[in-house]
Amino acid sequence: MLYAVAAIGLSLTPGPNGLLSLTHGMRFGLGRAVYTVLGGISGFLLLIAVSMAGMGALLAASEQAFTVAKWLGAAYLVYLGIRTWRAPAPRVHLVGAGGHRAETAGWRLYTQGLLVATSNPKALIFFAAFLPQFMDPAAPFLLQFVVLGGTFALVELIYELILAGTAQRIAPWLGAHGRWFNRAAGATFVGIGGVLTTVSRS
């Protein structure tokens, strides 16, 4: 449940992929923006797989490594929470429908979503810092990837589809209330970071 809450918190925090889905939803409509969303999901799953593979091997080898990862992860979540709390409201630029038609090709939108996700170092750092607390070195890697990666992918998929489908109504709201939204998300991350310090390996 803690992981699910954190996944929701990460998704709801305005980031590059969310804003890209929002922009493409306004420009091309939900049907075309689905490609963008799927590209972003693919990128996140790739980052999760890389993070779990590297950290899983480390945690399996050492109890001290788990303790270090736990405190580093908690510290990063608190840091992320403070940064999110202080961040200004996200700015979404409304783009007219007269954009280049070549950009509406499904594979182009998918590629944009994929590249934005995989080029975001904050996502990789988050996964590397957060996932180890929920990994069991003795359990099959594939099963854990399906559960942890699948949970985040599902949450992110639903969130980005909602952004793309309701883009025209959400964009003005984010501009007016995005600061308070950031503060709520920031407080959530700080709280989760505190809870993580109590997690044990057993």
Summary of the structure (lengths in Angstrom):
residues: 202
radius of gyration: 17.6
end to end distance: 17.1
largest distance: 57.0
contacts: 657
relative contact order: 0.25
helix: 82%
strand: 0%
